[in-house]
Amino acid sequence: MKLCGDTEKQMLNSDDVLDAVICVLAAADFVKSEAVPPENMKLAKKEGWIWVRKP
């Protein structure tokens, strides 16, 4: 994946930027129905898990 400008540098220097990029990628997987729900939904809701697709 090609990143815009200095996004890669920003991701390496900031946990918040890295988290934001991961959330955008996870959202894209969710919209495409590729995200897999967690097995323990109660715990996931409590902790705020990010759904991802299978590797």
PDB file of N, CA, C, O and CB in Angstrom:
ATOM      1  N   MET A   1       0.845  -1.171   0.000  1.00  0.00           N
ATOM      2  CA  MET A   1       0.000   0.000   0.000  1.00  0.00           C
ATOM      3  C   MET A   1       0.891   1.235   0.000  1.00  0.00           C
ATOM      4  O   MET A   1       1.846   1.317   0.773  1.00  0.00           O
ATOM      5  CB  MET A   1      -0.962  -0.002   1.216  1.00  0.00           C
ATOM      6  N   LYS A   2       0.582   2.182  -0.856  1.00  0.00           N
ATOM      7  CA  LYS A   2       1.309   3.453  -0.930  1.00  0.00           C
ATOM      8  C   LYS A   2       0.637   4.454  -0.012  1.00  0.00           C
ATOM      9  O   LYS A   2      -0.571   4.673  -0.103  1.00  0.00           O
ATOM     10  CB  LYS A   2       1.362   3.993  -2.391  1.00  0.00           C
ATOM     11  N   LEU A   3       1.420   5.068   0.878  1.00  0.00           N
ATOM     12  CA  LEU A   3       0.885   6.042   1.818  1.00  0.00           C
ATOM     13  C   LEU A   3       1.117   7.458   1.300  1.00  0.00           C
ATOM     14  O   LEU A   3       2.094   7.713   0.596  1.00  0.00           O
ATOM     15  CB  LEU A   3       1.525   5.864   3.204  1.00  0.00           C
ATOM     16  N   CYS A   4       0.228   8.365   1.645  1.00  0.00           N
ATOM     17  CA  CYS A   4       0.315   9.761   1.223  1.00  0.00           C
ATOM     18  C   CYS A   4       1.348  10.515   2.049  1.00  0.00           C
ATOM     19  O   CYS A   4       1.480  10.290   3.252  1.00  0.00           O
ATOM     20  CB  CYS A   4      -1.052  10.443   1.341  1.00  0.00           C
ATOM     21  N   GLY A   5       2.072  11.403   1.396  1.00  0.00           N
ATOM     22  CA  GLY A   5       2.979  12.305   2.098  1.00  0.00           C
ATOM     23  C   GLY A   5       3.844  11.594   3.112  1.00  0.00           C
ATOM     24  O   GLY A   5       4.472  10.580   2.806  1.00  0.00           O
ATOM     25  N   ASP A   6       3.875  12.127   4.319  1.00  0.00           N
ATOM     26  CA  ASP A   6       4.702  11.516   5.357  1.00  0.00           C
ATOM     27  C   ASP A   6       3.861  10.735   6.365  1.00  0.00           C
ATOM     28  O   ASP A   6       4.177  10.700   7.555  1.00  0.00           O
ATOM     29  CB  ASP A   6       5.513  12.587   6.077  1.00  0.00           C
ATOM     30  N   THR A   7       2.800  10.115   5.884  1.00  0.00           N
ATOM     31  CA  THR A   7       1.926   9.330   6.760  1.00  0.00           C
ATOM     32  C   THR A   7       2.702   8.222   7.460  1.00  0.00           C
ATOM     33  O   THR A   7       2.521   7.988   8.655  1.00  0.00           O
ATOM     34  CB  THR A   7       0.764   8.731   5.960  1.00  0.00           C
ATOM     35  N   GLU A   8       3.558   7.547   6.718  1.00  0.00           N
ATOM     36  CA  GLU A   8       4.323   6.451   7.317  1.00  0.00           C
ATOM     37  C   GLU A   8       5.191   6.971   8.473  1.00  0.00           C
ATOM     38  O   GLU A   8       5.250   6.345   9.532  1.00  0.00           O
ATOM     39  CB  GLU A   8       5.208   5.760   6.247  1.00  0.00           C
ATOM     40  N   LYS A   9       5.851   8.092   8.275  1.00  0.00           N
ATOM     41  CA  LYS A   9       6.674   8.682   9.334  1.00  0.00           C
ATOM     42  C   LYS A   9       5.798   9.063  10.532  1.00  0.00           C
ATOM     43  O   LYS A   9       6.182   8.845  11.681  1.00  0.00           O
ATOM     44  CB  LYS A   9       7.438   9.928   8.803  1.00  0.00           C
ATOM     45  N   GLN A  10       4.628   9.627  10.260  1.00  0.00           N
ATOM     46  CA  GLN A  10       3.719  10.007  11.339  1.00  0.00           C
ATOM     47  C   GLN A  10       3.248   8.781  12.117  1.00  0.00           C
ATOM     48  O   GLN A  10       3.125   8.824  13.341  1.00  0.00           O
ATOM     49  CB  GLN A  10       2.515  10.769  10.779  1.00  0.00           C
ATOM     50  N   MET A  11       2.981   7.672  11.387  1.00  0.00           N
ATOM     51  CA  MET A  11       2.552   6.442  12.049  1.00  0.00           C
ATOM     52  C   MET A  11       3.644   5.899  12.974  1.00  0.00           C
ATOM     53  O   MET A  11       3.352   5.379  14.051  1.00  0.00           O
ATOM     54  CB  MET A  11       2.172   5.385  11.006  1.00  0.00           C
ATOM     55  N   LEU A  12       4.892   6.024  12.549  1.00  0.00           N
ATOM     56  CA  LEU A  12       6.008   5.537  13.361  1.00  0.00           C
ATOM     57  C   LEU A  12       6.250   6.417  14.583  1.00  0.00           C
ATOM     58  O   LEU A  12       6.784   5.955  15.592  1.00  0.00           O
ATOM     59  CB  LEU A  12       7.274   5.464  12.520  1.00  0.00           C
ATOM     60  N   ASN A  13       5.857   7.681  14.490  1.00  0.00           N
ATOM     61  CA  ASN A  13       6.124   8.630  15.567  1.00  0.00           C
ATOM     62  C   ASN A  13       4.942   8.873  16.503  1.00  0.00           C
ATOM     63  O   ASN A  13       5.099   9.542  17.524  1.00  0.00           O
ATOM     64  CB  ASN A  13       6.551   9.925  14.981  1.00  0.00           C
ATOM     65  N   SER A  14       3.759   8.342  16.176  1.00  0.00           N
ATOM     66  CA  SER A  14       2.586   8.620  17.000  1.00  0.00           C
ATOM     67  C   SER A  14       1.668   7.411  17.069  1.00  0.00           C
ATOM     68  O   SER A  14       1.187   6.921  16.048  1.00  0.00           O
ATOM     69  CB  SER A  14       1.824   9.826  16.456  1.00  0.00           C
ATOM     70  N   ASP A  15       1.434   6.938  18.283  1.00  0.00           N
ATOM     71  CA  ASP A  15       0.496   5.831  18.474  1.00  0.00           C
ATOM     72  C   ASP A  15      -0.906   6.225  18.022  1.00  0.00           C
ATOM     73  O   ASP A  15      -1.651   5.387  17.513  1.00  0.00           O
ATOM     74  CB  ASP A  15       0.475   5.392  19.946  1.00  0.00           C
ATOM     75  N   ASP A  16      -1.271   7.489  18.204  1.00  0.00           N
ATOM     76  CA  ASP A  16      -2.606   7.952  17.814  1.00  0.00           C
ATOM     77  C   ASP A  16      -2.796   7.891  16.300  1.00  0.00           C
ATOM     78  O   ASP A  16      -3.860   7.492  15.827  1.00  0.00           O
ATOM     79  CB  ASP A  16      -2.838   9.382  18.312  1.00  0.00           C
ATOM     80  N   VAL A  17      -1.777   8.283  15.539  1.00  0.00           N
ATOM     81  CA  VAL A  17      -1.867   8.221  14.078  1.00  0.00           C
ATOM     82  C   VAL A  17      -1.938   6.764  13.626  1.00  0.00           C
ATOM     83  O   VAL A  17      -2.736   6.421  12.753  1.00  0.00           O
ATOM     84  CB  VAL A  17      -0.656   8.937  13.419  1.00  0.00           C
ATOM     85  N   LEU A  18      -1.112   5.915  14.215  1.00  0.00           N
ATOM     86  CA  LEU A  18      -1.145   4.491  13.874  1.00  0.00           C
ATOM     87  C   LEU A  18      -2.515   3.891  14.177  1.00  0.00           C
ATOM     88  O   LEU A  18      -3.061   3.152  13.357  1.00  0.00           O
ATOM     89  CB  LEU A  18      -0.054   3.729  14.643  1.00  0.00           C
ATOM     90  N   ASP A  19      -3.073   4.199  15.338  1.00  0.00           N
ATOM     91  CA  ASP A  19      -4.414   3.711  15.697  1.00  0.00           C
ATOM     92  C   ASP A  19      -5.462   4.183  14.692  1.00  0.00           C
ATOM     93  O   ASP A  19      -6.352   3.422  14.311  1.00  0.00           O
ATOM     94  CB  ASP A  19      -4.795   4.184  17.111  1.00  0.00           C
ATOM     95  N   ALA A  20      -5.353   5.434  14.270  1.00  0.00           N
ATOM     96  CA  ALA A  20      -6.321   5.974  13.310  1.00  0.00           C
ATOM     97  C   ALA A  20      -6.246   5.236  11.984  1.00  0.00           C
ATOM     98  O   ALA A  20      -7.279   4.926  11.391  1.00  0.00           O
ATOM     99  CB  ALA A  20      -6.082   7.471  13.090  1.00  0.00           C
ATOM    100  N   VAL A  21      -5.043   4.953  11.512  1.00  0.00           N
ATOM    101  CA  VAL A  21      -4.876   4.230  10.243  1.00  0.00           C
ATOM    102  C   VAL A  21      -5.437   2.815  10.369  1.00  0.00           C
ATOM    103  O   VAL A  21      -6.123   2.338   9.465  1.00  0.00           O
ATOM    104  CB  VAL A  21      -3.379   4.182   9.828  1.00  0.00           C
ATOM    105  N   ILE A  22      -5.153   2.152  11.472  1.00  0.00           N
ATOM    106  CA  ILE A  22      -5.680   0.800  11.688  1.00  0.00           C
ATOM    107  C   ILE A  22      -7.211   0.812  11.711  1.00  0.00           C
ATOM    108  O   ILE A  22      -7.849  -0.084  11.158  1.00  0.00           O
ATOM    109  CB  ILE A  22      -5.133   0.211  13.006  1.00  0.00           C
ATOM    110  N   CYS A  23      -7.794   1.822  12.348  1.00  0.00           N
ATOM    111  CA  CYS A  23      -9.254   1.920  12.411  1.00  0.00           C
ATOM    112  C   CYS A  23      -9.860   2.127  11.025  1.00  0.00           C
ATOM    113  O   CYS A  23     -10.906   1.557  10.714  1.00  0.00           O
ATOM    114  CB  CYS A  23      -9.668   3.066  13.338  1.00  0.00           C
ATOM    115  N   VAL A  24      -9.213   2.935  10.197  1.00  0.00           N
ATOM    116  CA  VAL A  24      -9.717   3.150   8.833  1.00  0.00           C
ATOM    117  C   VAL A  24      -9.664   1.849   8.040  1.00  0.00           C
ATOM    118  O   VAL A  24     -10.607   1.524   7.319  1.00  0.00           O
ATOM    119  CB  VAL A  24      -8.898   4.251   8.111  1.00  0.00           C
ATOM    120  N   LEU A  25      -8.576   1.110   8.167  1.00  0.00           N
ATOM    121  CA  LEU A  25      -8.469  -0.169   7.446  1.00  0.00           C
ATOM    122  C   LEU A  25      -9.502  -1.173   7.966  1.00  0.00           C
ATOM    123  O   LEU A  25     -10.120  -1.894   7.182  1.00  0.00           O
ATOM    124  CB  LEU A  25      -7.040  -0.755   7.589  1.00  0.00           C
ATOM    125  N   ALA A  26      -9.686  -1.216   9.279  1.00  0.00           N
ATOM    126  CA  ALA A  26     -10.695  -2.114   9.860  1.00  0.00           C
ATOM    127  C   ALA A  26     -12.097  -1.713   9.416  1.00  0.00           C
ATOM    128  O   ALA A  26     -12.933  -2.578   9.154  1.00  0.00           O
ATOM    129  CB  ALA A  26     -10.607  -2.105  11.401  1.00  0.00           C
ATOM    130  N   ALA A  27     -12.363  -0.418   9.328  1.00  0.00           N
ATOM    131  CA  ALA A  27     -13.670   0.059   8.868  1.00  0.00           C
ATOM    132  C   ALA A  27     -13.928  -0.374   7.431  1.00  0.00           C
ATOM    133  O   ALA A  27     -15.041  -0.771   7.086  1.00  0.00           O
ATOM    134  CB  ALA A  27     -13.758   1.588   8.981  1.00  0.00           C
ATOM    135  N   ALA A  28     -12.905  -0.298   6.603  1.00  0.00           N
ATOM    136  CA  ALA A  28     -13.058  -0.733   5.207  1.00  0.00           C
ATOM    137  C   ALA A  28     -13.402  -2.225   5.159  1.00  0.00           C
ATOM    138  O   ALA A  28     -14.270  -2.635   4.388  1.00  0.00           O
ATOM    139  CB  ALA A  28     -11.757  -0.449   4.396  1.00  0.00           C
ATOM    140  N   ASP A  29     -12.734  -3.027   5.968  1.00  0.00           N
ATOM    141  CA  ASP A  29     -13.052  -4.460   6.036  1.00  0.00           C
ATOM    142  C   ASP A  29     -14.483  -4.676   6.505  1.00  0.00           C
ATOM    143  O   ASP A  29     -15.190  -5.528   5.967  1.00  0.00           O
ATOM    144  CB  ASP A  29     -12.077  -5.186   6.975  1.00  0.00           C
ATOM    145  N   PHE A  30     -14.912  -3.916   7.496  1.00  0.00           N
ATOM    146  CA  PHE A  30     -16.267  -4.045   8.029  1.00  0.00           C
ATOM    147  C   PHE A  30     -17.303  -3.702   6.965  1.00  0.00           C
ATOM    148  O   PHE A  30     -18.285  -4.426   6.803  1.00  0.00           O
ATOM    149  CB  PHE A  30     -16.450  -3.142   9.255  1.00  0.00           C
ATOM    150  N   VAL A  31     -17.097  -2.612   6.245  1.00  0.00           N
ATOM    151  CA  VAL A  31     -18.047  -2.177   5.209  1.00  0.00           C
ATOM    152  C   VAL A  31     -18.144  -3.217   4.094  1.00  0.00           C
ATOM    153  O   VAL A  31     -19.209  -3.410   3.508  1.00  0.00           O
ATOM    154  CB  VAL A  31     -17.624  -0.809   4.623  1.00  0.00           C
ATOM    155  N   LYS A  32     -17.029  -3.883   3.807  1.00  0.00           N
ATOM    156  CA  LYS A  32     -17.018  -4.912   2.755  1.00  0.00           C
ATOM    157  C   LYS A  32     -17.464  -6.277   3.285  1.00  0.00           C
ATOM    158  O   LYS A  32     -17.370  -7.280   2.577  1.00  0.00           O
ATOM    159  CB  LYS A  32     -15.618  -5.030   2.147  1.00  0.00           C
ATOM    160  N   SER A  33     -17.947  -6.314   4.526  1.00  0.00           N
ATOM    161  CA  SER A  33     -18.397  -7.554   5.188  1.00  0.00           C
ATOM    162  C   SER A  33     -17.282  -8.589   5.291  1.00  0.00           C
ATOM    163  O   SER A  33     -17.533  -9.792   5.208  1.00  0.00           O
ATOM    164  CB  SER A  33     -19.580  -8.155   4.432  1.00  0.00           C
ATOM    165  N   GLU A  34     -16.049  -8.117   5.474  1.00  0.00           N
ATOM    166  CA  GLU A  34     -14.910  -9.021   5.623  1.00  0.00           C
ATOM    167  C   GLU A  34     -14.435  -9.115   7.074  1.00  0.00           C
ATOM    168  O   GLU A  34     -13.560  -9.921   7.388  1.00  0.00           O
ATOM    169  CB  GLU A  34     -13.763  -8.563   4.736  1.00  0.00           C
ATOM    170  N   ALA A  35     -15.010  -8.292   7.959  1.00  0.00           N
ATOM    171  CA  ALA A  35     -14.613  -8.322   9.363  1.00  0.00           C
ATOM    172  C   ALA A  35     -15.295  -9.484  10.076  1.00  0.00           C
ATOM    173  O   ALA A  35     -16.461  -9.789   9.825  1.00  0.00           O
ATOM    174  CB  ALA A  35     -14.959  -6.987  10.055  1.00  0.00           C
ATOM    175  N   VAL A  36     -14.559 -10.116  10.952  1.00  0.00           N
ATOM    176  CA  VAL A  36     -15.070 -11.259  11.703  1.00  0.00           C
ATOM    177  C   VAL A  36     -15.422 -10.791  13.114  1.00  0.00           C
ATOM    178  O   VAL A  36     -14.572 -10.231  13.805  1.00  0.00           O
ATOM    179  CB  VAL A  36     -14.026 -12.427  11.740  1.00  0.00           C
ATOM    180  N   PRO A  37     -16.666 -11.014  13.551  1.00  0.00           N
ATOM    181  CA  PRO A  37     -17.025 -10.597  14.916  1.00  0.00           C
ATOM    182  C   PRO A  37     -16.234 -11.384  15.956  1.00  0.00           C
ATOM    183  O   PRO A  37     -15.891 -12.544  15.731  1.00  0.00           O
ATOM    184  CB  PRO A  37     -18.534 -10.781  15.156  1.00  0.00           C
ATOM    185  N   PRO A  38     -15.948 -10.759  17.085  1.00  0.00           N
ATOM    186  CA  PRO A  38     -15.236 -11.465  18.150  1.00  0.00           C
ATOM    187  C   PRO A  38     -16.085 -12.593  18.730  1.00  0.00           C
ATOM    188  O   PRO A  38     -17.315 -12.546  18.702  1.00  0.00           O
ATOM    189  CB  PRO A  38     -14.833 -10.490  19.260  1.00  0.00           C
ATOM    190  N   GLU A  39     -15.399 -13.605  19.254  1.00  0.00           N
ATOM    191  CA  GLU A  39     -16.123 -14.732  19.845  1.00  0.00           C
ATOM    192  C   GLU A  39     -16.823 -14.323  21.140  1.00  0.00           C
ATOM    193  O   GLU A  39     -17.904 -14.830  21.438  1.00  0.00           O
ATOM    194  CB  GLU A  39     -15.165 -15.898  20.112  1.00  0.00           C
ATOM    195  N   ASN A  40     -16.229 -13.422  21.908  1.00  0.00           N
ATOM    196  CA  ASN A  40     -16.805 -12.992  23.183  1.00  0.00           C
ATOM    197  C   ASN A  40     -17.316 -11.557  23.013  1.00  0.00           C
ATOM    198  O   ASN A  40     -16.606 -10.600  23.321  1.00  0.00           O
ATOM    199  CB  ASN A  40     -15.748 -13.086  24.352  1.00  0.00           C
ATOM    200  N   MET A  41     -18.540 -11.418  22.526  1.00  0.00           N
ATOM    201  CA  MET A  41     -19.100 -10.106  22.218  1.00  0.00           C
ATOM    202  C   MET A  41     -19.262  -9.237  23.468  1.00  0.00           C
ATOM    203  O   MET A  41     -19.064  -8.024  23.409  1.00  0.00           O
ATOM    204  CB  MET A  41     -20.442 -10.266  21.526  1.00  0.00           C
ATOM    205  N   LYS A  42     -19.618  -9.847  24.586  1.00  0.00           N
ATOM    206  CA  LYS A  42     -19.793  -9.078  25.825  1.00  0.00           C
ATOM    207  C   LYS A  42     -18.470  -8.401  26.227  1.00  0.00           C
ATOM    208  O   LYS A  42     -18.451  -7.215  26.555  1.00  0.00           O
ATOM    209  CB  LYS A  42     -20.298 -10.002  26.974  1.00  0.00           C
ATOM    210  N   LEU A  43     -17.393  -9.148  26.199  1.00  0.00           N
ATOM    211  CA  LEU A  43     -16.088  -8.598  26.546  1.00  0.00           C
ATOM    212  C   LEU A  43     -15.625  -7.586  25.488  1.00  0.00           C
ATOM    213  O   LEU A  43     -15.026  -6.563  25.820  1.00  0.00           O
ATOM    214  CB  LEU A  43     -15.052  -9.732  26.694  1.00  0.00           C
ATOM    215  N   ALA A  44     -15.902  -7.876  24.235  1.00  0.00           N
ATOM    216  CA  ALA A  44     -15.524  -6.967  23.151  1.00  0.00           C
ATOM    217  C   ALA A  44     -16.201  -5.611  23.303  1.00  0.00           C
ATOM    218  O   ALA A  44     -15.574  -4.571  23.101  1.00  0.00           O
ATOM    219  CB  ALA A  44     -15.879  -7.578  21.795  1.00  0.00           C
ATOM    220  N   LYS A  45     -17.491  -5.625  23.663  1.00  0.00           N
ATOM    221  CA  LYS A  45     -18.211  -4.362  23.862  1.00  0.00           C
ATOM    222  C   LYS A  45     -17.647  -3.597  25.054  1.00  0.00           C
ATOM    223  O   LYS A  45     -17.545  -2.371  25.018  1.00  0.00           O
ATOM    224  CB  LYS A  45     -19.714  -4.625  24.067  1.00  0.00           C
ATOM    225  N   LYS A  46     -17.281  -4.321  26.111  1.00  0.00           N
ATOM    226  CA  LYS A  46     -16.735  -3.683  27.302  1.00  0.00           C
ATOM    227  C   LYS A  46     -15.382  -3.038  27.011  1.00  0.00           C
ATOM    228  O   LYS A  46     -15.104  -1.927  27.464  1.00  0.00           O
ATOM    229  CB  LYS A  46     -16.601  -4.701  28.436  1.00  0.00           C
ATOM    230  N   GLU A  47     -14.542  -3.744  26.249  1.00  0.00           N
ATOM    231  CA  GLU A  47     -13.184  -3.271  26.001  1.00  0.00           C
ATOM    232  C   GLU A  47     -13.051  -2.443  24.722  1.00  0.00           C
ATOM    233  O   GLU A  47     -12.032  -1.782  24.524  1.00  0.00           O
ATOM    234  CB  GLU A  47     -12.251  -4.442  25.933  1.00  0.00           C
ATOM    235  N   GLY A  48     -14.063  -2.468  23.852  1.00  0.00           N
ATOM    236  CA  GLY A  48     -13.995  -1.693  22.621  1.00  0.00           C
ATOM    237  C   GLY A  48     -13.075  -2.294  21.574  1.00  0.00           C
ATOM    238  O   GLY A  48     -12.271  -1.586  20.968  1.00  0.00           O
ATOM    239  N   TRP A  49     -13.191  -3.591  21.360  1.00  0.00           N
ATOM    240  CA  TRP A  49     -12.326  -4.272  20.394  1.00  0.00           C
ATOM    241  C   TRP A  49     -12.575  -3.770  18.969  1.00  0.00           C
ATOM    242  O   TRP A  49     -13.685  -3.365  18.624  1.00  0.00           O
ATOM    243  CB  TRP A  49     -12.548  -5.789  20.462  1.00  0.00           C
ATOM    244  N   ILE A  50     -11.542  -3.806  18.168  1.00  0.00           N
ATOM    245  CA  ILE A  50     -11.645  -3.491  16.740  1.00  0.00           C
ATOM    246  C   ILE A  50     -11.806  -4.811  15.991  1.00  0.00           C
ATOM    247  O   ILE A  50     -10.994  -5.723  16.146  1.00  0.00           O
ATOM    248  CB  ILE A  50     -10.381  -2.687  16.225  1.00  0.00           C
ATOM    249  N   TRP A  51     -12.852  -4.907  15.184  1.00  0.00           N
ATOM    250  CA  TRP A  51     -13.069  -6.103  14.391  1.00  0.00           C
ATOM    251  C   TRP A  51     -12.138  -6.067  13.187  1.00  0.00           C
ATOM    252  O   TRP A  51     -11.963  -5.019  12.564  1.00  0.00           O
ATOM    253  CB  TRP A  51     -14.551  -6.220  13.948  1.00  0.00           C
ATOM    254  N   VAL A  52     -11.547  -7.198  12.862  1.00  0.00           N
ATOM    255  CA  VAL A  52     -10.667  -7.290  11.698  1.00  0.00           C
ATOM    256  C   VAL A  52     -11.030  -8.505  10.864  1.00  0.00           C
ATOM    257  O   VAL A  52     -11.785  -9.375  11.298  1.00  0.00           O
ATOM    258  CB  VAL A  52      -9.191  -7.360  12.132  1.00  0.00           C
ATOM    259  N   ARG A  53     -10.487  -8.548   9.677  1.00  0.00           N
ATOM    260  CA  ARG A  53     -10.736  -9.725   8.836  1.00  0.00           C
ATOM    261  C   ARG A  53      -9.745 -10.822   9.185  1.00  0.00           C
ATOM    262  O   ARG A  53      -8.728 -10.569   9.830  1.00  0.00           O
ATOM    263  CB  ARG A  53     -10.635  -9.367   7.331  1.00  0.00           C
ATOM    264  N   LYS A  54     -10.043 -12.026   8.760  1.00  0.00           N
ATOM    265  CA  LYS A  54      -9.127 -13.140   9.004  1.00  0.00           C
ATOM    266  C   LYS A  54      -7.841 -12.893   8.207  1.00  0.00           C
ATOM    267  O   LYS A  54      -7.879 -12.368   7.095  1.00  0.00           O
ATOM    268  CB  LYS A  54      -9.783 -14.513   8.606  1.00  0.00           C
ATOM    269  N   PRO A  55      -6.705 -13.279   8.793  1.00  0.00           N
ATOM    270  CA  PRO A  55      -5.424 -13.097   8.069  1.00  0.00           C
ATOM    271  C   PRO A  55      -5.361 -13.935   6.816  1.00  0.00           C
ATOM    272  O   PRO A  55      -4.362 -13.899   6.099  1.00  0.00           O
ATOM    273  CB  PRO A  55      -4.244 -13.448   8.968  1.00  0.00           C
TER     274      PRO A  55
END
